[in-house]
Amino acid sequence: MSNEKLMTVLIGPHLSEKSSRLAERLKQFVFKVRRDADKGEIKRAVELMFDVKVTAVQVVNAMGKAKRFGRTPGRRQDWKKAYVTLAEGQDIDFLGAD
């Protein structure tokens, strides 16, 4: 897969209490990714974008919730998130602060 295509695999970081706790304790970061992305593509994309060594990737398909839009019942979009574990001594700084 080309570098241009790998740059579109990651949609962004998924920030929550759980993801913050995982990042601090286990060096495991959570990303929202494209629904058609597989583990290999996610690993290569993270290594390319953040210049780190990835040891493992776990993927979860999240189902969209049923919601109402005015009077019309609807559903939010399904999405995929990836739990990326980094090698020992590696870190990702999303804020860019030193």
Long-range contacts (C-beta under 8 A, 24 or more apart in sequence): 1-41, 1-44, 3-48, 6-41, 6-44, 6-45, 6-48, 6-49, 7-45, 7-48, 7-49, 8-34, 9-33, 9-34, 9-37, 9-41, 9-42, 9-45, 10-42, 10-45, 10-46, 10-49, 13-94, 14-81, 22-83, 23-92, 26-85, 27-85, 27-86, 27-88, 27-90, 27-91, 28-83, 28-84, 28-85, 28-86, 29-83, 29-84, 29-86, 29-92, 30-81, 30-82, 30-83, 30-84, 31-81, 31-82, 31-84, 32-79, 32-80, 32-81, 33-59, 33-80, 33-81, 33-82, 34-80, 35-61, 35-78, 35-79, 35-80, 37-80, 37-82, 39-82, 42-82, 42-84, 43-84, 46-84, 50-92, 52-86, 52-87, 52-90, 52-91, 52-92, 53-86, 53-87, 53-90, 54-84, 54-85, 54-86, 54-87, 55-85, 55-86, 55-87, 56-84, 56-85, 57-82, 57-83, 57-84, 57-85, 58-82, 58-83, 58-85, 59-83
